[in-house]
Amino acid sequence: MSHTKTNFKVFLLIIGLLILSTSSFAQYFLKSYDFPPVSTRTEVAYSIERNFDGTVAGRWSVAGVSNSTPNAGSFDWLFLRLSNSGSVSCATLLGFSLADSCFSHVQLSSLPRRNVLAGFYRAPNGYQKASFSMLDTTCSHFLSRQILDSLRHEYRQVVKNPSDVFTLTGHIQVYISPGDYKNHILASQYSPTGSLIWAFRYLPPYPWIDERAYSITYQPFDGTYAITGITNRFTGPAGPYQVFVMKITSGGIPIWYKGYSPMPGAPSQSRKIIAMPDGGFVITGFSTAYDPFGDVYTFRITSAGAIVWSNTYGMPGISELSESIIYQASDMSLVYTGAAAPSGTEDVILAKITAAAGLPVWTKRYPNTAGSDRGYDLKEASTPVGYSATGRLFHPTSASDDPLFLKTDAFGNVTAVCQDSTFFQPRPGYWTGDCARQPFQLSDVQITPQVTNPTPVERALCGTVTGISSYNETPNRFALKQNYPNPFNPTTVIEFSIPENSNVSISVYDASGKEVAVLVNGFKTKGNHSVDFNASNFSSGVYFYKLKADGFEETKKMLLVK
């Protein structure tokens, strides 16, 4: 272990010296966070989101698990709010006396912009219970609720719709016979204040079917949802798991249910589903159909579940997998994160493929010989342009897993030596099958977890955070930035900078040039600012927004897609 630590320190020293001689990548970095007592605790981040507090953008939040002390139990829910340079604004642990886990979170758009975290808290008998907690922008606990059922269940992802109604999915255990339990799909929906709208367990046609849901997405094209996970429905009681996708109405009623794999009978697993602008979906995960070590498995389907394209990606004899994927509208591409293990330990990967056919564009691996790392989630970044990802990283100082915050440029680069370019061979192929599910209604109950607020140690492992444009630094020129997200539905954020105190106006115009909204009209102090545009009452289409300040004018275009 000492030899490995020495090599890793030398590696970091070389990186640091190279960084001092270049500024082209100065805004990109890889950081980790080690909670007290440092060097002896394990933390993992599973989810990353843009975070706002109503006035300041350029913030991020990550959620996951931690066994830091003092805490409520052996593992607690972890929540971190970060600046654009990765500095910790606040940190919270939530939990009960036993091991708890958080897998996903989302920030609501309406003030006070609460974050909804999803996962499970354990009951005193050790059974995990599907739960969510709501935190405000200061990391303070507001509300927690969980599904009321006697057996095991958990949430794996939460999403929101344009009205801040949030929907969760996961799986719930059912009793079949003595010693025989199976998992069914679980989904529930809540109002923005945390009141239950509906909660269902979805019944399969045969008692031997076992399935787990891992991801859910909202489809603005038709107001529906799609859930993905794994099932043995098409391979039998002793058969391998394969991917399922179930589309449901806004009220939780199934529309269709289908199974997918690269080839008939081959194992496959999904981890993330996202909505596409045409009403369809993209699913990512992994499969051993062509390589027993595992390949990335990604496919695109129509709104009716028909395959558009289906590929596995990997190198022979090397384990690869994908945990999350995003759609990038600017160049109609897909970017996913996960892990590859070319040398015995897993490394974080980031890869771009085309959305039209799934063709590889680039793949980047972030090597770390000290231990196994993995990327669990990512988002597109705009300040600066690129990608932000989170996951787990093994640091020799910690001798354990720590949450990571990775910021790259648009090509997945941190510095010239902080990543390797590689190529994943795509293999097309698919199999599909049809089935059905019936909803069974459930209820929930309010709970109160214990809350602690530790302060983590931040470590910059790669790249540099010095010289990063902080959102609070005074700009040297007027600037109007591209809104994000874009396309959007129905809310988006517009950032602008003014180098001196000025009277400022920002107006929105439709395609005909008619002013349809005034977002800012008054005195603003010098600095960086942001404003929300809520287009709930506007129809889909192209809109323009214009900044006017002290003789300066700039106009940009944005796209509303409902």
C-alpha positions, 0 to 999 in steps of 0.5 A, a space after each residue: 500500500 505504501 508503494 501505491 501511495 508514493 506513486 499516486 503522490 508522484 502522479 499528483 505532483 507531476 500534474 501540479 507542475 504541468 498545471 503551473 505551466 498551462 492555463 488552458 484548462 484552469 477552470 476544470 478539476 477533480 475534487 473529493 470530499 473526506 468527512 470526519 474522522 478523515 482517513 477512516 470513513 466512507 462516502 459515496 455520491 450518487 446524484 448531482 444537480 444544479 442548485 439555485 437559491 433564488 438569486 445566485 446560480 452557478 451552484 451544485 449539489 450532490 447527494 449520497 451516503 456517508 458513515 461520518 461521525 457523529 451521525 445517526 447510524 452506520 450510514 446516513 443520507 449525505 447532502 452537499 451544496 457546492 459552489 462552481 469551484 467545488 467549495 462546500 456551502 453547507 453539508 447535512 447528514 440525515 438518518 436513523 440508528 441503522 444504515 440508510 442510503 440516498 440515491 437521487 435528488 432534485 431541486 424544485 423550481 418554485 421558491 424556497 427551492 427545496 431539494 427532494 432527496 430519495 432513498 431508504 431509511 431503515 426501520 428498527 427491524 432492519 428493513 429498508 423503507 422507501 423514503 424522501 426528505 426535503 431540505 432547503 437551500 441552507 441544508 436544513 430539514 423540512 419534511 420526510 415521508 416514507 411508504 407504509 408497508 411491512 416488508 422491504 422497499 426503497 426509492 432509487 430516483 426522483 424527478 419533477 414535472 414543470 409544476 414541481 410535482 415530484 414522482 419517485 420510483 424504486 421497488 417493493 418486496 412482496 411475500 410469495 410463500 415461506 422464505 420466498 419474497 419477490 420485488 415489484 415496481 414501486 412508484 409514487 407522486 407528491 405535490 410540491 409541499 410533500 402531500 401524497 397524490 398516489 402510490 402504487 405497487 405494480 403487479 406482474 402476471 406471474 408470482 415468480 417474477 422479480 423486478 427492480 426499478 432504478 430510474 424514472 423520467 418525465 416526458 414533457 412531450 405528452 405529460 407521461 412518465 417512463 420507468 426502467 429497471 430489471 426483470 426476469 419476466 422474459 427468461 423465467 424464474 432461474 433466468 438472467 435479468 433483462 431491462 424493462 421499460 414501463 410507460 405510465 400516465 401522469 396518474 400512474 396507470 400503465 400504458 405499456 411494458 416492454 423488455 429489452 436486451 442486446 440479444 434473446 435471453 442475454 443478460 442486461 441491466 439498466 440504470 438511467 432513462 431520459 426523455 427525448 424531444 421527439 417523445 421517445 426515451 434513451 436508456 443506459 446501463 450494461 450487459 454481458 451479451 457480447 463480453 462476460 466482463 460486461 459492456 456499456 448498453 445504451 439504446 433509444 426507443 420511440 414513444 411507443 417503445 419501438 427500438 430506434 437503435 441499440 448498441 453495446 460499447 466496450 473493449 474485449 476482456 475489460 469491464 465497462 458500465 454506464 450509470 447515467 446519461 444526459 441529452 445535449 440539445 446543442 449538438 444532439 448528442 448523448 453523454 454518459 458516465 460510469 466506469 471501466 476497469 482496464 487494469 484491475 481497478 475501476 476508473 471513472 469514464 465520460 463518453 459522448 455518442 450521437 443521439 441519432 444513431 449512437 455512434 461514438 464521438 469520444 470516450 475519456 477515462 480518468 485513471 487512478 491506480 490507488 483504487 476503484 472509482 466510478 461515475 454515478 451521475 452527470 449534468 451539462 455545465 455552462 459556467 464554464 461550458 462542459 460537464 459536471 459529474 459525481 460519484 466515488 473516488 478512492 483516495 490513498 489519504 482517506 484509504 476509503 471512498 469519497 464523493 467526487 466532483 468532476 468538472 470537464 470541458 466540452 470534450 471531457 478534458 480536465 488537463 492534458 494528463 488527467 485523462 486518457 482517450 480511448 475507443 469503445 467498439 459499438 456492437 448493434 443488436 436488440 431483442 424486445 418483448 411485451 407484457 403488462 402490469 396492474 397497479 395496487 394502491 399504497 399509503 405513506 407516513 411522516 417520519 423525522 430523521 436525526 440531522 447532523 452537519 459535519 464539515 468535510 475536508 476538500 482535496 483537489 486531485 486533478 486540475 486547479 481551482 485557482 483562477 476559477 471565475 467565481 460567481 461572486 467576483 466582479 466582472 470586467 465587462 457586460 455579458 449576457 449568457 446563454 440560458 440553461 437549460 435550453 431547450 426548457 420547459 417551463 423554467 430556465 435561468 438567464 445569467 448576466 454580468 455588469 462591471 459597474 452599478 447600472 440600470 438594467 433591463 431584460 425583456 423576452 420577445 416572441 418570434 414576431 418581435 413582440 415583447 412578452 415579458 419583462 424579467 428585470 427593470 431597475 438598478 443593479 449593483 456591479 457583479 454577476 446576476 441571474 433571473 428565472 424565466 417561467 414560461 408556464 403560460 407561453 406556447 412552445 416556440 423560439 423566444 429571444 431575450 435582450 439585456 440593456 445596461 448603460 448603452 450595452 445591448 445583447 440578444 440571445 435565442 432560447 427554445 421552449 418545448 412543451 
